[in-house]
Amino acid sequence: MAETVKKKLDLRRRSMPKQMPEVRRHNFKEVALGYTEKSAVEEAKRCIQCPKPRCVGNCPVEINIPGFIQAIADENFERGVRILKEKNCLPAVCGRVCPQEEQCEETCILQKKGGQIAIGRLERFLADWEAVQGELKIPAIPRSTDKKVAVIGGGPAGLTVAGDLIQLGHQVTIFEALHEMGGVLIYGIPEFRLPKLIVKREVDYLQKLGVVLRTDYVVGKTRTVESLLEEYDAIFVGSGAGLPWFMSIPGENLNGVYSANEYLTRLNLMKGFLFPEYHTPVKSHKRVAVVGGGNVAMDCARSALRLGAESRIVYRRSREEMPARLEEIENAEEEGVIFDLLTLPLRYIGDDNGWVKAMEIMKMELGEPDDSGRRRPVPIEGSETIVPVDAVVCAIGNSPNPLIPKTTPGLEVGKRGNIVADEETGRTSRDKIWAGGDVVTGAATVILAMGAGRKAARSMHQYLSSP
Amino acid sequence: MFKVIASKMIVPNIHLLTLEAPEIARRVQPGQFVILRASEEGERTPLSVSDWDADLGTVTVILLNIGHTTDQLASLEAGMNIPTVVGPLGNATEIEKFGTVFCLGGCYGIGSIYPIAKALKEKGNKIVTIIEARSSYLFYWEDRFKALSDKLFLITRDGSKGLRGHIERLPQIVKEFGKPIDRVIANGCTFFMKRVSDMTRPLDLSTWVSLNPIMIDGTGMCGVCRVSVGKSTKFACVDGPDFDGHQVNWDELLQRRKTYMAEEAVPMRTSRCEEHSLKLRKN
């Protein structure tokens, strides 16, 4: 009793060291450097261990958050890792790219007082701590159930399904279209936000658990879902993002106008930033405009900066409406990305050789809220101007990948080409086929894809274990 | 890893590469392509499949050695392994009984038009093949075309074999042929296919081309392969690669293909003709 009275609320979130902006804007190394043991333990001790923790309920994969935090506070990191991995097979990834501020940390009881626990940083700390301990601990896996599961797509959704089902004793094979596992974690999110070594480590862990990995295998092309069904008892489709959206304005097919998918894939999957050591070329541009206001737009703008360009975000609403994480917006601002807010591109203007040389833009003001609840941008007449640019990256989203819906008869598909799947179970209109992630929802976040994978895995396990 | 079964320069600067890829060999159809990566650092290069053997589990591509990556592919030798062979990608060429089909090939397209012509022949079409090269020594697979074509025309720039000139001789051939032509299919470099389309437009001949824009993933994700066809933007990797040649915005495609021309030269230190000639001699 006396002890609880003595324990005052500590509202000081321990900060995490980062590379200095003026340094990091010139390199592709990770920006955030992670907690030291000391600051992790200090941060963990701030947690008041609510009897009814609200953080857990707001985590798409239902991690026992107070549990792993207590373990850190007790300096029993091994126990912490074990608790974390019960629910999350990709903690080093989630600790870095989850939008904790609108999930677990948002519902932290200390949030009201402005001192919410840095749950994401602690998660990352544990995962990174485990990685430097050498050999990863492989949990005991129940005897094989002799049920075979095919997972299509090696991104966050598919990796989660594989991780969950292998630990329940099923035989799991992941089919990945690209030459590396990880999906958006590999081709989309840049090295400076999520080092590829970390993704590789998490994938290696799954392999050690017994998951069979098939890269360079395009289901729908190399082999159809139909044909997989002859061999597998259940299939999960997590084929992810598809064709990029453009705005249908003049000049979008000029040279130097990229989709975010292309721009990031060149840099991340193909390691274009190491050209010519890696052979996929990347242009060096001087003035890059990135259109959009989400995390992907921030990734593109910050990449352009690192390649030596003057880099700007062009976004039609204001900073408040930006869908990107605040942390990423702040990182971009610190590094020197220019923000042209309330600005709408009207057309791209080419030179005689078909290269973009300028863009016409128009200023906007905010009107009444629209369907999304955000205030609708309204053009200001007469505000059109032309600004010089030598590259444009269009980061306004993408449709779900078309290959599986196109080649799988009877699979119900929504208006935007997305696979229709039950939100709670991931079941599709076809027997034995589940789906989740971007191919169902359209472009969303890593953790939402993982959450969908978790739910689908539960439903698949139920199906596979029923007589 | 995928094993190289055969690799040889079949005519100067044009290479044949046969790879072990049983699952692709089982499913590939005429007009589809594969993406290769020659090394862990390598680019992803889309190449039309020119031949395959489902029983042996092999696929064959024909490529022009023109840049760093194609040079790397050309330098492979039988027995070596490469990290990526993925496919079959894209949609198959439409194979129906059309009647009389003109199959046109230039450069590496001589290779990729072959399985198309063969499948069309098997479907009961009359096949007129026209292949074009700078000079007689640059023709390959002539015997294969001879065997399946109802009529075979060769065109060389220098007149060393067949007609003299280039594919601009097409209208004349059409005129002399004299009978109705139901479809023209052209495979080759972008410029070749553009010229064919330009010439068949006034003749009102249905013309299909296999486009070869820059690609990365080839599975409908990155969007770099977009081409303007008619009034819409299409993605060659999932909507194509075959399109109506009269609808394609050729100038835009030619432009877009030049995007990385400057960069492509960077890793090319010197010409490696001698090395390839040595290999040719060894074979």
Interface residues (C-beta under 8 A of the other chain):
Chain A: A177 L178 H179 Y187 D216 Y217 V218 K221 T222 R223 G240 A241 G242 L243 P244 F246 E252 N253 N255 G256 Y258 S259 N261 E262 T265 R266 L269 M270 K271 F275 P276 E277 Y278 H279 T280 P281 V282 K283 N353 G354 N398 N401 P402 L403 K406
Chain B: E23 I24 R27 R37 S39 E41 G42 E43 R44 H68 T69 Q72 P83 T84 V85 V86 G87 P88 L89 I216 D217 T219 G220 M221 C222 G223 V224 R226 V227 S228 T233 F235 V238 D251 E252 Q255 R256 K258 T259 Y260 E263 E264 V266 P267
